[in-house]
Amino acid sequence: MNNELYQLFIDSSGICINSREIKEGVLFVCIKGENFDGNTFANEALESGAKHVIVDNEDYFQNNGKMSLVNDSISFLQDLAKFHRNQFNIPIIGITGSNGKTTTKELINVVLQKKYKVLSTIGNLNNHIGVPLTLLRLSSTHEIAIIEMGANKFKDIEELCNITSPTHGIITNIGKAHLEGFLNFEGVLKTKKELYDSISMRNGIVITNSDDAILKNILPSNTTNFSYGIKDSNLIQGELIGLNPFIQMRWQSNNEQSPIVNAKMIGEYNFYNYLAAIAFGKLFNVASSLINDAIEEYTPENNRSQVKLTSHNTLILDCYNANPTSMKSALESFAKNETTLSKIAILGEMKELGEDTLLEHQSIISLAEELALRLILVGKLFNSFDGKSIVKKFDDTEGCANYLRTNKINQHMILLKGSRSVGLEKLENDL
């Protein structure tokens, strides 16, 4: 990294890549995407208050002392972030997994914030651009950083680890997600494992779910590992007490037993996300009472395991994302939910599954029938399927909404689960 360019960043008020979000004194980096070219906003950025602009197209470069020309703006952003991260000697926690990354990140964040100044990924900005932007928010006030890492093709995690240099990490799980980019489950496995390999190479610490055989089997032998689970764990042992509909749990560490902890999320799958956060809390010496406070205070947002009461029904909104693994977990947990209400699941189609698309959708329908759950299906990928569990099928959310307005569902617990692009959250007002 050129020292002069790094100094430009240090002297700025921060990084900006969106011309609509420019603030006075920022370093504006012109990023090219599939449908836009940030270089076209170079002059506009200066006029809007940017201190300096990074361009990678010489047609837009002006030798005015306020622009710098680089070969590739994204590579510049990544190199800048890597260089900046290396100025800090603090724990950097890397998080990846097929499901639960963002929720686990949020839970670890609220737990560690009880004792430390924490930098954490905003939302799910976890790709080759989002990770650098997060690292570039690091300042001398931060004591720990939590970096979420996503992947949709081979080597993605390795690339992000090279930028981040994580000292600690967790893989939440490895399941069937983004199969189109990975070709098969083995591809997902190999790519997620890159986080373990990176941490092991740096003699760092890994937190693992001891109940997950897949994660245990891919752990490098020379890695320092602390585990959580229901049994055979060396740091946190948890007990799921109830789902009514929210999680009730307790946990113990060494000879210390927690009281019953009443969380504000649903789903057996989130029980393990809580245990992961507790494990990081204990690892970083957060007082147990503060850990429990953090768990009980946390309320999910953004349609992730949210419970909402309407005038007619109880809704479980879990429609931020979906893949075969998370869909299976959601249905199984929904079936176990302790309620006197009748249940129905509104499922949206799953994307990016490649050649396994039809097989995985059929598998979900078959599982619902095994669990005796009634289904309303949304998305054309479901059109070719029939089954005794299926109440109705629709090509899109609008068609489903029109049906619900004239065929009211009352006194039900309703699960809404589907890929983000389906937009099942739009049905909330009709339920």
C-alpha positions as a printed NumPy array, in Angstrom:
array([[  0.   ,   0.   ,   0.   ],
       [  1.33 ,   3.395,  -1.056],
       [  1.978,   5.443,   2.101],
       [  0.734,   8.61 ,   0.447],
       [ -2.581,   6.967,  -0.417],
       [ -2.896,   5.556,   3.103],
       [ -2.241,   9.024,   4.507],
       [ -5.044,  10.368,   2.318],
       [ -7.355,   7.895,   4.037],
       [ -6.058,   8.797,   7.517],
       [ -6.578,  12.49 ,   6.8  ],
       [-10.114,  11.904,   5.489],
       [-13.344,  11.611,   7.444],
       [-13.796,   8.047,   6.175],
       [-14.378,   5.936,   3.071],
       [-17.349,   6.38 ,   0.759],
       [-18.282,   4.383,  -2.358],
       [-21.821,   5.704,  -2.894],
       [-22.164,   9.122,  -4.524],
       [-25.516,   9.612,  -2.773],
       [-23.912,   9.247,   0.667],
       [-20.98 ,  11.623,   0.357],
       [-20.147,  13.619,   3.469],
       [-17.654,  16.422,   3.909],
       [-14.048,  15.273,   3.889],
       [-14.49 ,  11.639,   2.757],
       [-12.16 ,   9.649,   0.551],
       [-14.417,   8.637,  -2.348],
       [-13.508,   5.394,  -4.125],
       [-15.03 ,   4.919,  -7.575],
       [-16.276,   1.338,  -7.752],
       [-17.488,  -0.321, -10.952],
       [-20.425,  -2.703, -10.849],
       [-22.416,  -4.663, -13.41 ],
       [-24.797,  -1.785, -14.075],
       [-22.828,   1.294, -13.028],
       [-19.418,   2.92 , -13.091],
       [-18.486,   4.997, -10.068],
       [-15.836,   6.785, -12.116],
       [-18.589,   8.815, -13.768],
       [-19.282,  10.438, -10.373],
       [-15.683,  11.532,  -9.726],
       [-16.235,  15.246, -10.303],
       [-19.621,  15.181,  -8.607],
       [-17.991,  13.638,  -5.532],
       [-15.551,  16.531,  -5.234],
       [-18.338,  19.048,  -5.695],
       [-20.307,  17.284,  -2.937],
       [-17.477,  17.663,  -0.43 ],
       [-15.169,  14.674,  -0.924],
       [-11.598,  15.463,   0.102],
       [-10.052,  13.145,  -2.477],
       [-11.23 ,  10.719,  -5.163],
       [ -9.784,   7.367,  -6.253],
       [-10.496,   6.478,  -9.916],
       [ -9.477,   3.491, -12.   ],
       [-10.436,   4.85 , -15.42 ],
       [ -8.01 ,   7.382, -16.839],
       [-10.786,   8.948, -18.928],
       [-12.173,  10.429, -15.705],
       [ -8.868,  11.269, -14.057],
       [ -7.93 ,  14.914, -13.57 ],
       [ -4.454,  15.892, -12.444],
       [ -5.776,  18.478, -10.012],
       [ -4.237,  17.174,  -6.793],
       [ -7.613,  15.864,  -5.655],
       [ -7.703,  12.641,  -7.681],
       [ -5.53 ,   9.54 ,  -7.745],
       [ -5.496,   6.937, -10.521],
       [ -5.165,   3.26 ,  -9.553],
       [ -5.275,   0.07 , -11.608],
       [ -8.393,  -1.298,  -9.943],
       [-10.498,   0.471,  -7.326],
       [-11.772,  -2.689,  -5.636],
       [ -8.228,  -4.041,  -5.281],
       [ -7.183,  -0.663,  -3.898],
       [-10.002,  -0.78 ,  -1.357],
       [ -8.997,  -4.297,  -0.285],
       [ -5.291,  -3.45 ,  -0.036],
       [ -6.093,  -0.312,   1.943],
       [ -8.264,  -2.293,   4.36 ],
       [ -5.586,  -4.967,   4.789],
       [ -2.925,  -2.366,   5.504],
       [ -5.206,  -0.516,   7.927],
       [ -6.182,  -3.691,   9.769],
       [ -2.474,  -4.48 ,  10.291],
       [ -2.065,  -1.267,  12.272],
       [ -4.124,  -2.786,  15.093],
       [ -3.11 ,  -5.518,  17.522],
       [ -6.574,  -6.506,  18.708],
       [ -8.672,  -9.688,  18.453],
       [-10.383,  -9.973,  15.081],
       [-13.258, -12.489,  15.083],
       [-14.159, -13.955,  11.696],
       [-17.638, -15.45 ,  11.244],
       [-18.859, -17.529,   8.333],
       [-21.326, -20.353,   7.733],
       [-24.199, -21.367,   5.49 ],
       [-26.813, -20.104,   7.943],
       [-26.921, -17.959,  11.036],
       [-23.9  , -15.754,  10.278],
       [-25.608, -12.428,  10.803],
       [-27.624, -13.527,  13.834],
       [-24.556, -15.034,  15.493],
       [-22.553, -11.898,  14.716],
       [-25.24 ,  -9.733,  16.301],
       [-25.385, -11.933,  19.411],
       [-21.605, -12.025,  19.868],
       [-21.584,  -8.261,  19.416],
       [-24.167,  -7.528,  22.13 ],
       [-22.432,  -9.931,  24.537],
       [-18.945,  -8.491,  24.037],
       [-20.252,  -4.924,  24.145],
       [-21.032,  -5.51 ,  27.807],
       [-17.292,  -5.194,  28.46 ],
       [-15.521,  -3.943,  25.322],
       [-15.631,  -1.323,  22.581],
       [-16.547,  -3.485,  19.6  ],
       [-16.499,  -2.902,  15.858],
       [-18.966,  -5.138,  14.057],
       [-20.142,  -5.677,  10.487],
       [-23.212,  -3.558,   9.778],
       [-26.091,  -5.681,   8.508],
       [-24.724,  -8.376,   6.226],
       [-22.026,  -6.366,   4.396],
       [-19.935,  -9.522,   4.222],
       [-18.519,  -9.69 ,   0.708],
       [-15.315,  -8.548,  -1.015],
       [-16.425,  -4.923,  -0.707],
       [-18.37 ,  -5.02 ,   2.565],
       [-15.525,  -6.599,   4.563],
       [-12.967,  -3.929,   3.557],
       [-15.467,  -1.184,   4.347],
       [-15.963,  -2.643,   7.822],
       [-12.222,  -2.92 ,   8.493],
       [-11.73 ,   0.683,   7.391],
       [-14.001,   1.746,  10.26 ],
       [-11.442,   0.434,  12.756],
       [-10.133,   3.117,  15.098],
       [ -7.997,   3.361,  18.224],
       [-11.17 ,   3.214,  20.335],
       [-11.953,  -0.365,  19.319],
       [-10.825,  -3.302,  21.466],
       [-12.343,  -6.158,  19.425],
       [-13.654,  -6.461,  15.849],
       [-16.276,  -8.918,  14.571],
       [-16.181,  -9.466,  10.813],
       [-18.88 , -11.431,   9.012],
       [-17.675, -13.227,   5.869],
       [-19.955, -14.501,   3.136],
       [-19.146, -16.678,   0.169],
       [-20.856, -17.754,  -3.023],
       [-17.942, -19.307,  -4.871],
       [-14.604, -21.059,  -4.327],
       [-11.817, -19.175,  -2.528],
       [-14.11 , -16.357,  -1.318],
       [-13.364, -16.982,   2.372],
       [ -9.644, -17.355,   1.719],
       [ -9.672, -13.977,  -0.029],
       [-11.512, -12.316,   2.86 ],
       [ -9.2  , -13.915,   5.423],
       [ -6.163, -12.575,   3.563],
       [ -7.628,  -9.1  ,   4.023],
       [ -8.889,  -9.58 ,   7.576],
       [ -6.199, -11.774,   9.23 ],
       [ -8.652, -13.155,  11.826],
       [ -7.264, -14.182,  15.221],
       [-10.462, -15.921,  16.316],
       [-13.336, -17.419,  14.394],
       [-16.429, -19.526,  14.116],
       [-18.204, -21.427,  11.353],
       [-21.858, -21.496,  12.374],
       [-22.642, -24.517,  10.178],
       [-22.067, -25.911,   6.711],
       [-25.143, -26.642,   4.652],
       [-26.666, -26.389,   1.213],
       [-26.421, -22.732,   0.246],
       [-25.294, -21.009,  -2.98 ],
       [-24.893, -24.417,  -4.622],
       [-24.925, -22.745,  -8.015],
       [-21.569, -21.122,  -7.255],
       [-20.04 , -24.039,  -5.353],
       [-21.327, -26.843,  -7.619],
       [-21.993, -29.169,  -4.662],
       [-21.897, -29.528,  -0.88 ],
       [-18.213, -30.491,  -0.94 ],
       [-17.489, -27.142,  -2.566],
       [-19.279, -25.326,   0.244],
       [-17.358, -27.398,   2.813],
       [-13.958, -26.682,   1.294],
       [-14.596, -22.943,   1.037],
       [-15.96 , -22.461,   4.566],
       [-13.028, -24.475,   5.973],
       [-10.731, -21.738,   4.677],
       [-11.582, -19.754,   7.826],
       [-10.303, -22.557,  10.076],
       [ -7.158, -22.864,   7.952],
       [ -6.475, -19.137,   8.156],
       [ -6.866, -18.996,  11.936],
       [ -4.8  , -22.143,  12.417],
       [ -2.001, -20.653,  10.309],
       [ -1.973, -17.629,  12.65 ],
       [ -2.09 , -19.771,  15.816],
       [ -5.478, -18.311,  16.667],
       [ -8.513, -19.703,  18.467],
       [-11.569, -21.39 ,  16.952],
       [-14.968, -21.785,  18.616],
       [-16.886, -24.844,  17.366],
       [-20.246, -26.512,  17.831],
       [-19.326, -29.872,  19.363],
       [-22.701, -31.331,  18.322],
       [-21.901, -30.737,  14.64 ],
       [-19.98 , -33.721,  13.295],
       [-19.1  , -31.939,  10.049],
       [-17.406, -29.043,  11.837],
       [-15.528, -31.372,  14.179],
       [-14.195, -33.402,  11.258],
       [-12.751, -30.455,   9.331],
       [-11.011, -28.813,  12.285],
       [ -7.222, -28.76 ,  11.697],
       [ -5.477, -30.91 ,  14.284],
       [ -3.106, -28.176,  15.435],
       [ -5.847, -25.588,  16.089],
       [ -6.659, -24.237,  19.542],
       [-10.34 , -25.043,  19.898],
       [-13.031, -24.232,  22.438],
       [-16.44 , -25.787,  21.959],
       [-20.096, -25.386,  22.861],
       [-22.993, -27.818,  22.619],
       [-25.419, -29.973,  24.534],
       [-22.749, -32.532,  25.396],
       [-19.043, -33.181,  24.957],
       [-18.16 , -29.485,  24.988],
       [-15.139, -28.023,  26.748],
       [-16.344, -24.448,  27.26 ],
       [-20.152, -24.123,  27.218],
       [-22.724, -26.828,  27.768],
       [-26.272, -25.724,  26.998],
       [-29.752, -27.02 ,  27.714],
       [-32.794, -26.091,  25.636],
       [-35.692, -25.939,  28.076],
       [-38.568, -24.769,  25.892],
       [-39.886, -23.129,  22.698],
       [-43.049, -21.317,  23.709],
       [-42.582, -19.691,  21.23 ],
       [-39.374, -18.06 ,  22.455],
       [-36.287, -19.96 ,  23.494],
       [-35.831, -20.8  ,  27.168],
       [-32.414, -22.146,  28.016],
       [-29.708, -22.519,  30.6  ],
       [-25.99 , -23.097,  30.299],
       [-22.997, -24.039,  32.349],
       [-19.276, -23.47 ,  32.131],
       [-16.951, -25.507,  34.329],
       [-18.84 , -25.676,  37.606],
       [-20.88 , -22.531,  36.992],
       [-24.613, -22.991,  36.275],
       [-26.724, -20.184,  34.824],
       [-30.311, -19.48 ,  35.823],
       [-32.997, -19.988,  33.185],
       [-32.423, -17.448,  30.417],
       [-35.474, -16.162,  28.539],
       [-34.474, -15.14 ,  25.034],
       [-36.49 , -13.178,  22.476],
       [-35.884, -15.386,  19.449],
       [-37.599, -18.528,  18.267],
       [-36.266, -21.686,  16.704],
       [-34.101, -24.516,  17.951],
       [-31.437, -23.448,  15.429],
       [-31.047, -20.121,  17.263],
       [-30.325, -21.982,  20.488],
       [-26.913, -22.848,  19.048],
       [-26.366, -19.246,  17.943],
       [-26.928, -18.202,  21.567],
       [-24.451, -20.817,  22.802],
       [-21.859, -19.501,  20.34 ],
       [-22.26 , -15.976,  21.703],
       [-22.029, -17.25 ,  25.284],
       [-18.829, -19.113,  24.369],
       [-17.213, -15.949,  23.03 ],
       [-18.363, -14.076,  26.116],
       [-16.674, -16.589,  28.414],
       [-13.578, -16.721,  26.214],
       [-13.197, -12.955,  26.581],
       [-14.037, -12.969,  30.295],
       [-17.396, -11.209,  30.167],
       [-19.198, -11.713,  33.481],
       [-21.868, -14.416,  33.281],
       [-24.587, -12.086,  34.563],
       [-23.759,  -9.619,  31.79 ],
       [-23.846, -12.393,  29.185],
       [-27.33 , -13.377,  30.334],
       [-28.453,  -9.744,  30.334],
       [-27.25 ,  -9.324,  26.746],
       [-29.13 , -12.424,  25.596],
       [-32.373, -11.454,  27.281],
       [-32.168,  -7.865,  26.015],
       [-31.496,  -8.697,  22.356],
       [-34.505,  -8.37 ,  20.044],
       [-34.14 ,  -9.53 ,  16.419],
       [-34.907,  -7.221,  13.525],
       [-34.994,  -7.347,   9.73 ],
       [-37.321, -10.37 ,   9.512],
       [-34.828, -12.708,  11.172],
       [-36.615, -15.04 ,  13.61 ],
       [-39.037, -12.31 ,  14.584],
       [-42.355, -13.021,  16.279],
       [-45.136, -10.549,  15.55 ],
       [-48.702, -10.576,  16.8  ],
       [-51.391,  -9.304,  14.443],
       [-55.049,  -8.891,  15.282],
       [-55.664, -12.327,  13.755],
       [-52.513, -14.468,  14.029],
       [-49.055, -15.042,  15.471],
       [-46.411, -14.599,  12.771],
       [-42.905, -15.999,  12.714],
       [-40.993, -13.841,  10.247],
       [-37.897, -15.651,   9.033],
       [-37.857, -14.488,   5.464],
       [-34.557, -12.657,   5.138],
       [-32.941, -15.625,   3.432],
       [-33.507, -19.295,   2.688],
       [-31.619, -22.354,   1.52 ],
       [-32.328, -26.087,   1.952],
       [-30.51 , -26.279,   5.282],
       [-32.128, -23.224,   6.871],
       [-35.544, -24.151,   5.453],
       [-35.304, -27.638,   6.976],
       [-34.264, -26.2  ,  10.357],
       [-37.076, -23.651,  10.289],
       [-39.751, -26.274,   9.518],
       [-38.497, -28.724,  12.146],
       [-38.37 , -26.037,  14.785],
       [-41.798, -24.731,  13.754],
       [-43.271, -28.197,  14.17 ],
       [-41.806, -28.426,  17.701],
       [-43.13 , -25.007,  18.715],
       [-45.381, -25.282,  21.736],
       [-48.666, -23.588,  20.873],
       [-52.38 , -24.285,  21.005],
       [-52.839, -22.489,  17.678],
       [-53.172, -24.27 ,  14.354],
       [-50.043, -23.999,  12.227],
       [-49.459, -23.144,   8.612],
       [-46.186, -22.38 ,   6.803],
       [-45.954, -19.929,   3.912],
       [-42.793, -20.861,   2.024],
       [-41.063, -18.909,  -0.719],
       [-38.936, -20.558,  -3.38 ],
       [-35.196, -21.   ,  -2.836],
       [-32.666, -19.467,  -5.242],
       [-29.11 , -20.27 ,  -6.392],
       [-29.403, -24.045,  -6.097],
       [-28.251, -24.914,  -9.598],
       [-29.013, -28.425, -10.85 ],
       [-30.364, -29.463,  -7.415],
       [-33.181, -26.891,  -7.511],
       [-36.13 , -29.21 ,  -8.101],
       [-34.779, -31.974,  -5.869],
       [-34.312, -29.601,  -2.924],
       [-37.779, -28.073,  -3.288],
       [-39.323, -31.545,  -3.382],
       [-37.358, -32.474,  -0.268],
       [-38.828, -29.513,   1.62 ],
       [-42.377, -30.455,   0.628],
       [-41.767, -34.057,   1.694],
       [-40.409, -32.876,   5.045],
       [-43.476, -30.702,   5.642],
       [-45.7  , -33.71 ,   5.024],
       [-43.663, -35.796,   7.476],
       [-44.12 , -33.036,  10.054],
       [-47.857, -32.753,   9.277],
       [-47.525, -29.069,   8.406],
       [-49.888, -27.328,   5.989],
       [-48.208, -25.247,   3.288],
       [-48.869, -22.206,   1.148],
       [-46.164, -22.044,  -1.533],
       [-44.952, -18.914,  -3.312],
       [-42.79 , -19.002,  -6.435],
       [-42.818, -20.677,  -9.841],
       [-40.241, -23.265,  -8.74 ],
       [-42.989, -24.909,  -6.676],
       [-45.431, -25.167,  -9.6  ],
       [-44.596, -28.738, -10.586],
       [-45.17 , -30.196,  -7.107],
       [-48.254, -31.613,  -5.463],
       [-48.884, -33.068,  -2.056],
       [-51.469, -33.452,   0.672],
       [-49.731, -30.745,   2.709],
       [-50.15 , -28.067,   0.026],
       [-53.096, -25.749,   0.604],
       [-52.369, -23.294,  -2.219],
       [-49.646, -22.33 ,  -4.701],
       [-48.876, -18.925,  -6.189],
       [-46.403, -17.649,  -8.763],
       [-45.521, -14.604,  -6.693],
       [-46.162, -12.776,  -3.421],
       [-48.717, -10.441,  -4.989],
       [-50.899, -13.379,  -6.002],
       [-50.657, -14.808,  -2.496],
       [-51.557, -11.445,  -0.951],
       [-54.66 , -11.141,  -3.127],
       [-55.771, -14.584,  -1.999],
       [-55.197, -13.829,   1.685],
       [-57.241, -10.641,   1.499],
       [-60.35 , -12.582,   0.497],
       [-59.56 , -15.834,   2.318],
       [-58.633, -14.688,   5.802],
       [-56.549, -16.902,   8.063],
       [-57.463, -16.553,  11.73 ],
       [-56.101, -17.922,  14.995],
       [-53.027, -19.516,  13.464],
       [-49.314, -19.534,  14.072],
       [-47.827, -18.785,  10.659],
       [-44.228, -19.286,   9.565],
       [-43.016, -17.109,   6.677],
       [-39.78 , -18.507,   5.256],
       [-38.237, -17.909,   1.836],
       [-35.442, -16.307,  -0.153],
       [-35.122, -12.571,   0.269],
       [-36.069, -11.897,  -3.348],
       [-39.519, -13.461,  -2.841],
       [-40.47 , -10.704,  -0.378],
       [-42.734, -12.717,   1.934],
       [-42.594,  -9.913,   4.524],
       [-45.052,  -8.062,   2.254],
       [-47.738, -10.502,   3.405],
       [-47.62 ,  -9.291,   7.009],
       [-50.452,  -6.784,   6.586],
       [-52.722,  -9.444,   5.104],
       [-52.272, -11.852,   7.996]])
